[in-house]
């Protein structure tokens, strides 16, 4: 049976006022919009007050805060009545490392004898489970009398941790603490003292061992029930690269639900493709968003922009050098615990080797070099290595060996990982592959991406800051690999900027001198000298990305983002140690900048806004018409200007969206293009795709036999008029979609 592939999905972020009942009320609007499937963020019981649902505490229950099982079933029935399916976002990699997690509570009480001990990825060989929950060092709190016991719990403040022996004497608290299956420590020890696998560097999320078949069944039982009951028609797997064995996981999922389409959140780097063995219908589409931005970026403008940026900021590094520094910083700090664990695993794996007898520092050096050299998220070695993984790991060994006094330990570790014949070697390669993805994500997206900020549209999830453009040949090769079942996104809750904001910034490549004028004018503000030029450059781009004419509201949002950006960059300000003076200066500059824009219209600003609007419509047409199917992030159908989370999760004005749109509005175009997708679905599913690029614009042509569809963006108005869907913009740009034209393909 062929899986049901959507015409278009609509991504809804549940929580914060959006529950199942609210979604039911939105169904008339969503059905009228022209989508085929709702795509829901996680619905399982999450931590109290969760704003996103990825911090699940009980995978066996639907969250009562959303309406529970009864509310979800009512939503599913109502959606089915309107011809809409439901795709669920599922989170196999982790649950919440919190005392609300009932399975974890049982482990804290019973230790390794708990039936749930196998469920969590805990290093029991390192001793009791470390709980970095204390606001001060243990000894200080003990001497201050901050601890007490009662009713079978160890207590401090409003925290209660279950004791192994509820009837234990309470006279010697230190001895009682030492007798537990856990150890309380100061929260500073999360840097390098934890004993559980976490999601990236988020200590409050604990890894689940779904590579164990029983754990897989226990964590997925409710999911299977919802699908088999006809309430759910598809699944999206969160963070597939965090799993020990993604292929086996997908095999088991397919075995349980053979007719259910499964999409994976997988960041593909460069020309990387999904492993062909994976039982998935496609990715969630970050690589498509990257292609769209690259297609619409002006290469000549990037060259001019690069020269202006370097002169303005004094930055003279290339991105790869910046990324390498960021990886080393992250390994020294945010992922220090993971590197320490890998070093210990490597020591166990090489024990007794006749090749080398490395000490702890040699192993740390080799692990560091190999992680830094990894160019993509991970390899996929299990008991054996695929040829692609063998070539990848050999290549990173060669790269890692550069600059080392001896490559013997690097080669030894790679040999063990390519042919893991012992449990210790298999544990090493499994954890190495899980950590390499976390490192690349934290170092590139969340560190180097906030340091090397020449052109922010390329500093995006799944994108490469030093590869902002693409040739027609590269684009055609990418489109030829796309499947009709691949998602095409431009905005999600994880993107650093929404699609429309990204296009505002793509306009900078079209009009680099306008942006240079905007930057120079900003530099003349009285508050500018107190802000480093690198941050002035970043702030002007970010302000452009969300400017809507309201300086006060914009400043509040922009300043929250600046705080996050400066702390993620980890140059002078950190989450654990903010640089209050630098942040305050940046906030003052941002407020002054937006006040100046509101006080006196700037022609350079207006030209960028106009071009950004045209590019946003071009992006919409590409998203709707390229191979694959569009995934629409809530609110983006009418235009969404947003920065990174939580800015991109601000409330949506659903009442305004339900109003009849102006014919020139993005919402009207969205509806029209979705209607075209419904009426010509078979054509779009099978038609090939080609890109044509010249100095004035871009064309995407879909062809199947004598049927053609063309999307064209031009910064110079074409002589002819007409077309099935066309729009002219204030700066003279045009976007046109033409279906079944009389003209031949070569004349487009």
C-alpha positions in Angstrom: 0.0 0.0 0.0 1.4 3.4 -1.0 1.5 5.9 2.0 -0.9 8.8 1.8 1.3 11.8 0.9 0.0 15.2 1.8 -0.9 18.0 -0.6 0.3 20.4 2.0 0.8 20.3 5.8 0.1 23.0 8.3 2.4 23.1 11.3 0.6 24.0 14.6 2.5 24.7 17.8 0.4 23.4 20.6 0.4 24.9 24.1 0.4 28.5 25.3 -3.3 28.9 24.5 -3.5 26.5 21.6 -5.0 23.2 22.7 -7.2 20.6 20.9 -10.4 22.6 21.4 -8.7 25.7 19.9 -7.5 23.7 16.9 -11.0 22.3 16.4 -12.3 25.9 16.1 -9.6 26.6 13.5 -10.5 23.7 11.2 -12.9 25.6 9.0 -10.2 28.2 8.3 -7.5 25.5 7.7 -9.7 23.4 5.4 -10.6 26.5 3.4 -6.9 27.4 3.1 -6.3 24.2 1.1 -4.1 22.0 3.2 -4.6 18.3 3.5 -3.0 17.5 6.9 -2.5 19.1 10.3 1.0 18.7 11.6 1.0 18.8 15.4 3.8 19.4 17.8 4.1 16.8 20.5 0.9 15.9 22.3 2.2 13.6 25.0 2.2 14.6 28.7 5.0 17.1 29.3 6.5 19.0 32.2 4.1 21.4 34.0 4.0 24.7 32.1 5.8 23.3 29.1 5.8 25.8 26.2 6.7 23.4 23.5 6.0 19.8 24.5 9.4 18.3 23.7 10.0 17.8 27.5 7.8 14.7 27.8 7.4 13.2 31.2 4.9 10.4 30.3 4.9 9.0 26.7 1.9 6.7 27.6 -0.6 9.6 28.1 -1.9 12.5 26.0 -1.4 15.7 27.9 -4.4 16.7 30.0 -3.3 20.3 29.6 -4.2 20.0 25.9 -7.5 18.1 26.4 -6.3 14.6 27.0 -7.3 11.5 25.0 -10.9 12.6 24.7 -10.0 16.0 23.4 -7.6 14.5 20.8 -10.1 12.0 19.6 -12.7 14.8 19.1 -10.2 16.8 17.1 -9.3 13.8 15.0 -12.9 13.1 14.2 -13.6 16.7 13.4 -10.5 16.9 11.1 -11.5 13.7 9.3 -15.0 15.1 8.7 -13.3 18.0 6.8 -11.0 15.7 4.9 -7.9 16.5 6.9 -5.4 14.1 8.2 -3.1 14.4 11.2 0.7 14.1 11.4 2.2 13.8 14.9 5.6 15.0 16.0 7.1 12.2 18.1 10.2 12.4 20.4 12.0 9.1 20.7 15.3 10.5 21.7 14.6 11.9 25.2 12.2 12.6 28.0 12.4 15.2 30.7 15.1 14.8 33.4 12.7 16.0 36.1 11.1 14.8 39.3 7.8 14.9 37.5 8.9 12.0 35.3 7.2 8.9 36.9 9.6 6.4 35.2 12.6 8.4 36.5 11.2 8.6 40.0 11.0 4.9 40.1 14.7 4.7 39.0 15.7 7.1 41.7 14.0 5.0 44.3 15.0 1.5 43.0 18.2 2.2 41.1 19.2 -0.5 38.6 16.6 -2.9 40.0 13.8 -0.6 38.6 12.0 -2.0 35.6 12.6 1.4 34.0 16.4 1.5 34.6 17.0 0.1 31.1 14.8 2.9 29.6 17.2 5.7 30.4 20.7 6.2 29.0 22.5 6.3 32.3 26.2 5.4 32.9 25.8 3.3 36.0 29.4 2.3 35.8 30.3 5.9 36.8 28.3 5.5 40.1 25.0 6.7 41.3 22.9 8.9 39.0 24.1 12.5 39.3 21.4 15.1 40.0 22.8 18.6 39.4 19.8 20.2 41.2 21.4 22.0 44.0 21.6 25.8 44.1 24.8 25.6 46.3 27.5 23.0 46.9 26.2 19.9 48.8 28.5 20.4 51.8 27.4 24.0 52.3 23.8 23.1 52.2 24.3 20.2 54.5 26.1 22.4 57.1 23.4 25.1 56.7 20.7 22.6 57.6 19.1 23.0 54.2 18.2 19.3 53.9 15.6 17.2 55.6 13.8 13.9 55.2 10.1 12.9 55.6 7.6 10.5 54.2 10.3 8.7 52.2 11.7 11.8 50.5 14.9 13.8 50.7 13.8 17.4 50.7 15.3 20.9 50.2 13.3 24.0 49.2 10.4 22.7 47.2 12.3 19.7 45.8 11.6 16.2 47.0 13.7 13.2 45.8 12.5 9.7 46.7 14.7 7.7 49.0 15.6 4.1 48.4 14.5 3.1 51.9 11.5 5.0 53.1 12.1 3.8 56.6 15.7 4.7 56.8 17.0 6.5 59.9 17.5 10.3 59.4 20.2 10.9 62.0 23.2 10.9 59.6 22.1 12.8 56.5 25.5 12.3 54.8 25.5 8.6 55.3 21.8 8.5 54.1 22.7 10.4 51.0 25.7 8.2 50.2 23.3 5.1 50.4 21.1 6.3 47.6 21.0 5.4 43.9 21.6 9.1 43.1 23.9 11.9 44.2 22.8 15.5 44.6 25.4 18.1 43.3 25.6 21.8 42.6 24.2 22.7 39.2 27.7 23.8 38.0 28.6 20.1 37.7 26.3 19.7 34.7 29.2 21.0 32.6 31.3 17.9 33.1 29.9 15.8 35.9 26.7 14.4 34.7 26.2 10.6 34.2 23.2 10.6 31.8 23.1 11.2 28.1 21.3 14.5 27.4 19.8 16.2 24.4 22.7 18.4 23.1 23.8 20.3 26.2 20.3 20.4 27.7 20.8 18.6 31.0 17.0 18.7 31.8 16.4 16.2 28.9 17.6 12.6 29.4 18.3 10.2 26.6 16.0 7.2 26.1 17.5 3.8 25.0 15.0 3.1 22.2 17.6 0.8 20.7 16.4 -1.7 23.3 13.3 -3.4 21.8 11.4 -3.3 25.1 12.1 0.4 25.6 10.9 1.0 22.0 7.6 -0.8 22.6 7.0 0.9 26.0 7.6 4.4 24.6 5.7 3.9 21.4 2.6 1.9 22.6 0.4 5.0 22.6 1.7 6.1 19.2 0.9 2.7 17.7 -2.6 2.8 19.2 -3.4 6.3 17.8 -2.3 5.3 14.3 -4.0 1.9 14.3 -7.2 3.6 15.6 -7.2 5.8 12.5 -6.7 9.0 14.5 -3.2 9.7 13.1 -2.1 9.4 9.5 1.6 10.2 9.6 4.6 10.7 12.0 7.5 13.1 12.1 10.5 11.8 14.1 12.3 14.5 16.1 16.1 14.5 16.1 16.7 11.2 14.4 20.5 11.6 14.7 20.3 11.5 18.5 19.4 7.8 18.4 21.9 5.0 18.8 20.8 3.2 15.7 18.4 5.3 13.5 18.1 2.6 10.8 17.0 -0.1 13.2 14.6 2.3 14.9 13.0 3.1 11.5 12.8 -0.6 10.6 10.9 -1.3 13.8 8.6 1.7 13.2 7.9 0.5 9.7 7.4 -3.1 10.9 4.8 -1.8 13.4 3.1 0.7 11.0 3.9 -0.5 7.5 1.4 1.8 5.8 2.1 5.0 7.7 4.4 7.7 6.2 7.3 8.7 8.4 9.3 11.9 8.0 12.6 12.4 9.8 14.1 15.6 11.1 17.5 15.2 9.6 20.0 18.0 8.8 21.7 17.1 5.5 25.1 18.8 5.0 26.4 19.7 1.6 25.5 17.0 -0.9 24.7 14.5 1.8 21.6 12.4 1.2 19.5 10.2 3.4 20.9 6.7 3.9 19.0 4.6 1.2 18.3 1.9 3.7 16.2 4.1 5.9 12.4 3.4 6.0 11.3 6.9 5.6 9.4 8.9 3.0 11.6 11.9 3.4 13.0 14.7 5.5 11.2 17.6 7.0 12.9 19.9 4.5 15.6 22.2 5.9 17.7 21.4 2.8 14.9 22.8 0.7 14.8 26.0 2.6 18.5 26.4 2.1 18.1 25.9 -1.7 15.4 28.5 -1.9 17.5 31.1 -0.1 20.5 30.3 -2.3 18.5 30.5 -5.5 17.2 33.9 -4.6 20.6 35.3 -3.4 22.5 37.6 -5.8 26.1 36.3 -6.1 27.5 39.7 -7.1 25.9 41.3 -4.1 27.5 38.8 -1.8 30.9 39.8 -3.0 30.3 43.4 -2.4 28.7 42.7 0.9 31.7 40.7 2.0 34.1 43.5 1.4 31.8 46.0 3.2 31.4 43.7 6.2 35.1 43.0 6.7 35.9 46.7 6.4 33.1 47.6 8.9 33.8 44.9 11.5 37.5 44.1 11.1 36.7 40.4 10.9 39.2 38.7 8.7 38.6 35.0 9.3 36.9 32.5 7.0 33.9 30.6 8.3 35.6 27.2 8.6 38.2 28.7 10.9 35.5 30.3 13.0 33.6 27.0 13.1 36.7 25.1 14.3 37.2 27.6 17.1 33.6 27.3 18.1 33.8 23.5 18.2 36.8 23.6 20.5 35.0 26.2 22.7 31.9 24.0 23.0 33.9 20.9 23.8 35.7 22.7 26.5 32.5 24.0 28.0 28.9 23.0 27.0 29.9 19.4 26.0 32.7 18.8 28.3 30.8 16.0 30.0 30.3 14.2 26.7 34.0 14.5 25.8 35.0 13.2 29.2 32.6 10.2 28.7 34.0 9.5 25.2 37.6 9.6 26.6 36.6 7.0 29.2 34.8 4.9 26.6 37.9 5.1 24.4 40.1 4.0 27.2 38.0 0.9 27.7 37.9 0.1 23.9 41.7 0.3 23.4 42.6 -1.7 26.5 45.0 -4.5 25.6 45.6 -3.1 22.0 48.9 -4.1 20.5 48.9 -1.0 18.3 49.2 1.7 21.0 48.8 2.2 24.8 47.5 5.8 25.0 47.0 7.7 28.2 44.0 9.8 29.1 45.5 13.0 27.6 46.3 11.3 24.3 42.8 9.9 24.1 41.3 13.3 24.9 43.4 14.9 22.2 42.4 12.3 19.6 38.7 12.4 20.5 38.8 16.2 20.3 40.5 16.1 16.9 38.1 13.6 15.5 35.0 15.4 16.7 36.3 18.7 15.3 37.1 17.2 11.9 33.6 15.7 11.5 32.0 17.7 8.6 28.5 16.5 9.0 26.2 15.5 11.8 27.3 11.9 12.1 28.1 8.5 10.5 25.9 5.5 10.9 28.2 2.6 11.9 26.5 -0.2 13.9 28.2 -3.6 13.9 29.6 -2.9 10.5 30.4 0.3 8.5 28.8 1.1 5.2 31.2 2.1 2.4 30.1 5.7 2.7 30.8 5.7 6.5 34.1 4.0 5.9 35.2 6.8 3.5 33.9 9.5 5.8 35.7 8.2 8.9 38.9 7.7 7.1 38.7 11.2 5.8 38.1 12.7 9.2 41.1 10.7 10.5 43.3 12.3 7.9 42.0 15.7 8.8 42.2 15.1 12.5 45.8 14.0 12.3 46.9 17.4 10.9 48.9 19.2 13.6 49.2 16.2 15.9 52.6 15.0 16.9 51.4 11.4 16.3 48.4 10.1 14.5 48.6 6.6 16.0 45.8 7.1 18.5 43.5 8.7 16.0 44.0 5.8 13.6 43.5 3.3 16.4 40.2 4.8 17.4 38.9 5.0 13.8 40.0 1.4 13.2 38.0 0.4 16.3 34.9 2.4 15.2 35.0 1.0 11.7 35.2 -2.6 12.8 33.7 -2.7 16.4 34.3 -6.2 17.5 33.9 -5.7 21.3 31.1 -4.3 23.4 33.5 -1.5 24.4 34.2 -0.6 20.8 30.5 -0.6 19.9 29.7 1.6 22.8 32.4 4.0 21.7 31.3 4.4 18.1 27.6 4.6 19.2 28.3 7.5 21.6 30.8 9.2 19.2 28.1 9.4 16.5 25.5 10.8 19.0 27.9 13.4 20.2 29.2 14.5 16.8 25.8 15.7 15.8 25.3 17.6 19.1 28.7 19.3 18.6 28.0 20.4 15.1 24.5 21.8 16.0 25.8 23.7 19.1 29.0 24.9 17.4 27.6 26.0 14.0 24.0 27.0 14.6 24.4 28.3 18.1 27.9 29.6 18.3 29.7 30.3 15.0 26.4 31.3 13.4 26.2 34.2 15.9 29.9 35.2 15.4 30.5 35.0 11.7 27.5 37.2 10.6 28.3 38.5 7.2 24.9 37.5 5.7 22.4 36.0 8.1 20.1 34.3 5.5 22.9 31.7 5.2 23.3 31.3 9.0 20.3 29.0 9.2 19.5 25.5 10.3 20.9 23.2 7.6 22.6 26.0 5.8 26.3 27.0 5.3 27.3 30.6 6.0 30.1 30.5 3.5 28.0 28.9 0.7 25.2 31.4 0.2 24.7 30.9 -3.5 24.0 28.0 -5.9 24.5 27.4 -9.6 21.6 26.3 -11.8 23.4 22.9 -12.3 23.7 22.3 -8.6 20.1 23.3 -8.1 18.9 20.9 -10.9 20.9 18.0 -9.4 19.3 18.7 -6.0 15.7 18.9 -7.5 16.3 15.7 -9.4 16.9 13.9 -6.1 13.8 15.2 -4.5 10.8 13.0 -3.9 7.2 14.0 -4.0 7.0 12.9 -0.4 9.8 15.3 0.8 8.6 18.2 2.9 9.5 21.8 1.8 9.6 24.2 4.7 10.7 27.8 5.0 9.8 28.5 8.6 9.6 26.3 11.7 9.9 26.7 15.5 13.6 25.9 15.1 14.6 28.2 12.2 16.8 31.2 13.2 14.6 33.5 11.2 11.2 33.0 9.6 11.0 32.7 5.9 9.8 36.2 5.2 12.4 37.6 7.6 15.0 35.6 5.7 13.9 37.1 2.4 14.2 40.6 3.9 17.8 39.8 4.4 18.2 38.1 1.1 17.3 41.6 -0.3 20.6 42.8 1.1 22.4 40.7 -1.5 20.3 42.4 -4.2 20.9 45.9 -2.8 24.2 45.8 -0.9 24.8 49.5 -1.1 21.4 50.2 0.4 22.3 48.1 3.3 25.7 49.8 3.6 23.9 53.1 3.8 21.6 51.7 6.4 24.6 50.5 8.4 26.5 53.8 8.1 23.4 55.8 9.3 23.1 53.4 12.2 26.8 54.0 13.1 26.1 57.7 13.4 23.7 57.2 16.2 25.0 58.5 19.6 24.6 55.0 21.1 26.6 53.3 18.4 30.2 53.8 19.6 29.5 51.8 22.7 28.6 48.7 20.6 31.2 46.5 18.9 31.0 46.9 15.1 30.3 43.1 14.7 27.2 43.5 16.9 26.1 46.7 15.1 26.2 44.8 11.8 24.2 41.9 13.4 21.6 44.2 15.0 20.9 46.2 11.8 20.3 43.0 9.9 18.0 41.7 12.7 16.1 44.9 12.9 15.5 44.8 9.2 14.3 41.2 9.5 11.3 42.2 11.8 10.7 45.9 11.1 7.0 46.6 10.9 6.8 50.3 11.7 6.3 49.9 15.5 9.5 50.9 17.2 8.4 50.1 20.7 7.1 46.6 20.1 10.0 45.9 17.7 12.6 47.0 20.3 11.2 44.7 23.0 11.4 41.7 20.6 14.7 42.7 19.1 16.4 43.2 22.5 15.2 39.7 23.7 16.8 38.3 20.6 20.0 40.3 21.0 20.4 39.0 24.5 20.1 35.4 23.2 22.5 36.1 20.2 25.2 37.6 22.4 25.1 34.8 24.9 25.0 32.1 22.2 28.0 33.7 20.5 30.0 33.1 23.7 32.5 35.9 23.1 32.1 38.1 26.2 28.6 37.3 27.4 27.4 33.9 28.5 24.2 32.4 29.9 26.0 31.6 33.1 27.9 35.0 33.2 26.2 37.7 31.2 28.1 40.8 30.1 25.5 43.2 31.4 27.3 46.3 30.2 27.8 45.1 26.6 24.2 43.8 26.5 22.8 47.1 27.8 24.8 49.0 25.2 23.4 46.8 22.4 19.9 47.2 23.7 20.2 51.0 23.7 21.6 51.0 20.2 18.7 48.7 18.9 16.1 51.0 20.5 17.7 54.1 19.0 17.9 52.5 15.6 14.2 51.6 15.5 13.2 55.0 16.8 15.2 56.6 14.1 13.5 54.5 11.4 10.1 55.4 12.8 10.9 59.1 13.2 12.2 59.6 9.6 11.6 57.3 6.7 14.8 56.1 5.1 14.9 55.5 1.3 17.5 52.8 1.7 15.3 51.0 4.3 12.3 51.2 2.1 14.1 49.8 -0.9 15.1 46.8 1.1 11.6 46.3 2.4 10.2 46.4 -1.1 12.6 44.0 -2.5 12.2 41.7 0.5 8.4 41.6 -0.1 9.0 40.6 -3.7 11.4 37.9 -2.7 9.0 36.6 -0.1 6.4 36.0 -2.8 9.1 34.3 -5.0 10.0 32.1 -2.0 6.3 31.2 -1.5 5.9 30.2 -5.1 9.1 28.0 -5.0 8.0 26.4 -1.8 4.6 25.5 -3.3 5.8 24.4 -6.7 9.2 22.7 -6.4 9.3 18.9 -6.0 8.0 17.8 -2.7 5.1 19.3 -0.8 4.9 22.5 1.3 4.8 22.6 5.1 3.3 25.9 6.3 4.3 27.1 9.7 1.3 28.6 11.6 0.7 32.2 10.6 3.3 32.2 7.8 0.6 31.9 5.1 -0.2 35.6 5.6 3.3 36.8 6.3 5.5 36.1 9.3 8.4 38.3 10.4 10.1 36.5 13.3 13.5 35.8 14.8 14.6 32.7 16.6 12.6 30.9 19.3 10.7 32.2 21.3 10.1 35.1 19.0 8.8 32.7 16.3 6.2 31.3 18.8 4.4 34.6 19.5 0.6 34.3 19.3 -1.1 34.2 15.9 -4.0 36.6 15.2 -6.3 33.9 13.9 -9.3 36.3 13.6 -7.3 38.4 11.2 -6.3 35.4 9.1 -9.9 34.3 8.8 -10.9 37.5 7.0 -11.1 37.6 3.2 -7.6 38.5 2.0 -6.7 41.3 -0.4 -5.9 39.9 -3.9 -2.4 41.2 -3.6 -1.8 39.7 -0.1 0.4 36.7 0.6 -2.6 34.9 2.1 -4.5 35.2 -1.3 -1.4 33.8 -3.1 -1.1 31.0 -0.6 -4.7 29.9 -1.1 -4.4 30.2 -4.9 -1.2 28.1 -5.0 -2.7 25.5 -2.7 -5.7 25.3 -5.0 -3.3 24.8 -7.9 -1.6 22.0 -6.0 -4.9 20.2 -5.4 -6.1 20.5 -8.9 -2.7 19.5 -10.5 -1.4 17.1 -7.9 -0.6 14.3 -10.3 1.4 16.6 -12.5 3.4 18.1 -9.6 4.0 14.7 -8.2 5.7 13.4 -11.4 6.9 16.4 -13.3 10.6 17.0 -13.6 12.1 20.3 -12.5 14.7 22.7 -14.0 16.1 26.0 -12.9 17.0 28.9 -15.2 19.0 31.8 -13.9 20.2 35.1 -15.4 21.2 38.5 -14.3 17.6 39.7 -13.8 15.9 36.8 -12.2 15.1 33.2 -11.7 12.8 30.6 -13.3 11.6 27.2 -12.1 10.1 25.1 -14.8 8.1 21.8 -14.1 7.5 19.6 -17.1 5.7 16.4 -17.8 5.2 15.5 -21.5 3.6 18.5 -23.2 2.4 20.0 -19.9 4.5 22.8 -18.3 4.4 25.0 -15.3 6.7 28.0 -14.8 7.4 30.2 -11.8 9.4 33.3 -12.6 11.0 36.0 -10.4 12.4 39.1 -12.1 13.9 42.2 -10.6 13.3 43.8 -14.0 9.7 43.9 -15.3 9.2 41.6 -18.3 7.7 43.2 -21.4 4.7 40.8 -21.6 1.8 40.7 -19.3 -0.6 37.9 -18.3 -0.1 34.6 -16.6 -2.3 32.5 -14.3 -1.0 34.3 -11.1 1.1 37.5 -11.3 2.1 40.2 -8.9 4.1 43.4 -9.4 5.9 45.1 -6.5 6.8 48.6 -5.6 10.5 48.3 -6.6 9.6 46.9 -10.1 10.1 43.3 -9.3 7.6 40.7 -10.6 6.6 37.2 -9.6 4.6 35.1 -12.1 3.2 31.6 -12.1 2.2 30.3 -15.5 0.5 26.9 -16.1 0.4 25.0 -19.4 1.7 27.9 -21.5 1.6 28.0 -25.3 5.3 28.9 -25.4 7.8 26.0 -25.6 10.0 25.1 -22.7 13.1 26.7 -24.3 11.4 30.1 -24.4 10.8 30.4 -20.7 
